[in-house]
Amino acid sequence: MFKNGPDRTGRTDLAGPRTGIPAWKHLLKHLGIQSPQAIGHDGTIYSGSVHGVFYAFRPDGSIKWKRGLGKFEITAGPAIADDGTIYVSPENGDLYAFDEQGSVKWTFDLDGYGGPSASPAIGQDGAIYVGATKLYAINPDGTQRWIYDPGSYVAGPPAIAQDGTIYFPSGDYLYALAADGSLKWRSAGQAEYPLGSAPAIGKDGTIYVNTNDGVLHAFRSDGSLAWIYKTPGVVMDVPSSPAIAGDGTIYFGGAGEYQDRGGYFYALNADGTLKWKFFAGCDQTAVSVDKDGTIYFGSDWCGAVHALRPDGSQKWVFSNVFDYARSAPVIGHGKRLYFGLLGGLGGPDKGGLVAIGQ
C-alpha cells in the first residue's frame, strides 16, 4: 500500500536499483499517472491514471488488464490485501475492490472527494481504512464497520499503529482513533498551513506529519507535540509524506526554489535536529527507503527522480524535463523502482509508468 505498509514509514526490505537507467517506459495518452503504485506478490504493478483508468501492469511493462472507472482522476495509491484483493478510490469517492483478474468484487460509496488522501490502509484483521469527507472503516466483504466525522475532509491517508490506533490529519488537527472508531485524542498543528501528509509512525510510537508550508510535526503517542521543524516555501500540490529509516532518521521534501528559495530535501535526527539537506530544486513527492538505506523521491515539475545515499550524497538521478514526477517512487522485486509521470511540455501522450533498474 502507499508508503509500503499501514505504519506509512516508506521503508522496505527490498533493494532498489543501482543506477537510474530505465528498464522500460509504458507511455499513456491523456496526461499519464500521478498515483503511486502498489505491487502484488506476483510482481503485478497496480496504478491509477489521471484519465480514470485503473491498470495492472506485468513486470515487463505490458498491460495485464485495465478497467475504466469513469471520468474522474485516480490520484490515490491502491492497496493490496493478503488475499490479493486490490482496493482503489478514484476522485468521485467510490472505493472499488478488485480481484487479481480485474473483476469487481464490490464497491462502496464514500461521501465526498477521494483525492490523493484516499489511499487505503489495511489493518491486521483486514479492515480497510480510507478517508474522504469522513474516515471510513470497511470490512473485507464491503460492509461498513464504522464512520468517524471530524467535521472537515480527511487531509492525508490514514496510518495504523501496531496497537491498532488509526492516525489521520483533518482540519489542522492530527486525530487518533481507537480500533472501534472512538476518539482517543486530537492535537492541533503549529503552522500557517494545516497538517496534510500521510502520518508516518516510528518504532517508539512517534507520529510524523507534514504541512503544505513544509513544517514537519512530531507528535508523541499520547498526542503531545514533541517538536516541529520549519522549512521555507509552500508546495503547490500535496505535501511530501515523510519516511523513517531503520536508524530513526526522518526524511521529507520541501517546496520549489521559486518559492522563498526552498526546494531542499531534508534528513532530520529523531530529536528534530537537521542531519543534512539536499537541494532538489522543485517540490518533492512522498519518500521511499530501501534495505540499504538508499532514499528515493520524485521532484515534481523538474521531472526528476533522485536516489540519495544515507549521508545525503546523490547516488543517481533520472531526469525527464518534459514531464512531471508527482508519483511517489515504489520499490519492487528485482531491484526495480516504479513511478508515474504526468505529461507536461512533451505533450499529453508523454506521461506513463517508468521502471528503473537493469
N, C-alpha and C positions, 0 to 999 in steps of 0.2 A: 504494500500500500504506500501512499505518499509518505516520504521520509523513512521508508523501509519497514517500519513497524508501528504498533499503536503508541509507543512512547515518543515517536517522531524525532529520534536522535539523529537520523540521517546516516547512521553508521551501519556497515555491513561487514561480514567475514569473507567477502569475495574480493579478489584483486582486480583492480582496474587496468586499463591499457597503459603500456609503457611509453607510447608515442601518441601524437594527435593525428595520425593518418587514418582517414576514413576507410572502413571495410566496405561500406555501401551507403548509398543515399536512395531513399524512395520519395520522389517528388510527387506532390499532390496539387491539384488545382484548388482555386478558391482559398487562397492565403496560406493554408497549411495547419500547423499544430502548435498550440500553446499549452495544452495539457501535459503534465508529467506522465510517465508511463508506469505500468505495473507489469511484472514478468512472472509467468506461470512456471510450475515445476518442470514442464516440458520445454521451457525456453521461449514459449509464445510471448510476444510483446503486445500488450493491450494499450491503446491510446485513442483518445477522442480528438476530433478536429474542429476547427472553427466553422466549418460548414455543416455541422450537426451529424457527422457520420462517425460511428464507433468502429475502430479497426482492430483486427487480430492479425499481427504480422508474424510470419515464420522467422526463425533466426537468420535466414539468408536474405531477408528483406521483402520476400514475396507476400502477398496478401492471402491469408488463410480463410478469412471471411470478413465481411463488413456489414453493418446494419445502420440504416438511416434512422435517426431519432427525431426527425422534424427539422424545422428551420433554425432552431436555437443552437448557439455555440456550445461546445463541450470544452470547458476550461478547467474543470476539476479533475484531479487524478483518480483513476479507478482503484479498487481494492479487490483482492482475491482471497476467498475463504479457503480453509483447509480442504474442503471437498471439491475445490475447483470453481465454485460459483464466483462470477465476476460481477461486482457492483459498480455502477457508474451513474452520475447525475448530470444531465445537461442543464442549461441555464433556465429552462422553464420550470425547474423544480421537481421533476419526476425522478424517482430512483428506480433504475432498472436492475434486475437480476438476470444474468445470462448464464447458461451452462457453457461448457467448453466447446460445444459445437455451434454456438451462436444463437441458440433458441432462447426465447424469453421465458423464464420461469415464473416471474411475476413483476408487477410494477407497483410502486407506492407513491401516492400524490403528496409531495411536500408542499407546505404552504409558503409560496413566495419564491424569490430568486435563488437559483442554485449556481452561483458562480464559482470561482476558484476555491472558496471556503467550503464547498460541498464535497470535499474529498473524504470518503467514509473512513472511519476507524472501526476495526473489528475486535471485539472483546474475546476473552478466553473461552466464553461459553457460546461464541458465535453471534452474539448480538451485534447489530450494525448501528453505529452512532454517526449521524450526519446532520449538518446544520443548514438552515435556510433562514426564514424569519424566526424560527424556533429551533431548538435542538430536539432531534427525534432519536428514540431508541426503538429499533425494529427487530423483531425476531427473525431467525433464518428462514421461516416459512412465509415471510412478507406481512405478518400481522404486527400491529402496533403494540409495543410494550409500554412506553410512556412518552409524554411530551413535556418539555420544560420551556416556558416562555420567559425569556429575560427582559422583554419589553423593547428590544431592539434586535436587529438582524445579527446572526452569528457571523462574526467578522474574520474568523480563521478556523481551519479544520480542527476538530477536537483531538485531544491526546488522552491516552488511558494509562494510568499508573498501575504498578503491579498489584496494589491493593484494590483495584477496581475503580478508583476515583477518576472521574472524567473532567478534564480541564478544557475550557474554551474561552476566547475573548468575545465580548459583546458590549457595545455602548461605553467604551473606555473602562471596562472592568474585566478582570480575569475571574471566571467562575469556576468553582469546584463543586461537583455534584457527586453524591453517593451513587452506588450502583442501582439503587431503586429510584433515582431521579430526584431525590430530595436535595435541597441546597445545604452544603457544608459551610461554605463561605464565599464571599466575593471581595475582591480588592481592587482599588482604583489605580489606574496608570498615572504616571507622573511625567507627562509630556504634553506638548501642544496638540499633537495628533493622537487619536485613540490607538489602543492595542489592536493588532490586526494580523499577525502571522500565526502559523501553527505553533502552539507551545511545544517545547522540547523538554523532556524530563530527565534530569541527571540521576546518577546512581544513588545520590544522597537524598533524592526527592525534590531537589530544587527545580523550579519550573522557569524556563527562559522563554520570553516572548518579546517580539519586536514591534515597532511602530513605523508609520509611513515617513516620519521625520528621523528615523534611524536611532531611536533611543531604546537600547536593549534593557529589559527589566529582568531581574532575578527575584522570584518570589520563593519563600520557604514553603514547605508543605502545609504549614498552619495558616498561610495567607499573608504573613508579614513580608514586607519588602526588604530584601537583603541588600540590594544595591541597584543603581542604574548606570549605564554608560551612554553618554550622548555623543552623536556624530553629526557633522554638518549636512545640510541639504534635505530635500524632500523627494521621495521616489514618485514617479509618475504612475506606476502600476501598483501591484501588491508588494508589501514589504518582504524582504528576504527572511525566510524562515530559518532559524539558527540550527546548527548541527553541533553535536557534542562528541569529541574524540574520546578514545579509550582512556587517555590520561586526564580527562576532565576539561581540556581546552574547549572553549566555545567559539565557533566560527559563525560569522554572519556578514551580509553585504550592506553597503551604504548606498548613497544616491549618486547620480551622474555629475560629471565635473562642471557642467554649465550651471549647476545649482549650488552656489556657495563653494565652489571648488571641492566638492565631495568626490565620490566615485572610488572610495577606498573599500577594500575588503579587510575585515578585522579578525584578529585572533586575540581572545581575552583569556586570562587566567581565571581559575574558579572563584577568586576573590574580587573579580571585576576590574582588575588592572590590565593595561594593554601589554600584550606579549609582542605583537608586531602588526603592521598593516601593509597592504599591497595595493598599489594604485591600478585599478582596473578600468577607470575612465567612464563607466556607464553604470546605470542601475544594475543590481545583481539579483539573481534568482535564489531560490532555496538551495541548500548546500548538501552534498553527499561526501562521505568519508569512507575510503576502502580499508581493507585489512592491514595494509602497510602504512596507513595514516595519510595517504595522498588525499587532497581536498579538491573537489570538483564543483564548479558553479558556472552558470551562464552569465553573460554580460549584455543582456537586453539589446538595445538598439545599436550597440557596437558589433553585434553579430558574432560574438566570440564565446568560446567555452574554454575555461582555464583549468589547468591541473597544477596545483601547488604542493610542494613538499611541506612537511610539518614545521620546517623552520621559516616558511614564507617565501622561499625562492621558487621561481617558476620551473616546473618540470616540462610542460609543453603548453601550447595554445593552439586551438583550432579557430580559424577566423574566416568568416564569410560576410563581408561588409554589405552585401546586398540583401541580407535577411536579418530578422530579429530573433535573438536567442532568449526567449522568455520561458521556455520549458525547462524545468529543473532537471539536471542530468541524473540518470539512473544507472547503477552498476549492475551488470548481468554476468552470467557464466561465460567462461572462455575469455576472460579479460576484455570484455566488451563494455562500452559506455554508450547509452542511448539518450538522445534528446531530440526534441522537435524544433523546427524553425518556422517562423512566420514569414511569408513573402513580403518583401519590402521594395527596395529600389529595383530589384531584379524582375519585378512583375508578379502578378497574382498566382502564377503557376510555379514559383520557385521554392516555396516552403514545403516541408515534409518531415520525414523521420530520417535521422542520421545515426549510423552505428560507427563508433570509433574503435579501432583495435585490429591489428593484423595477425 
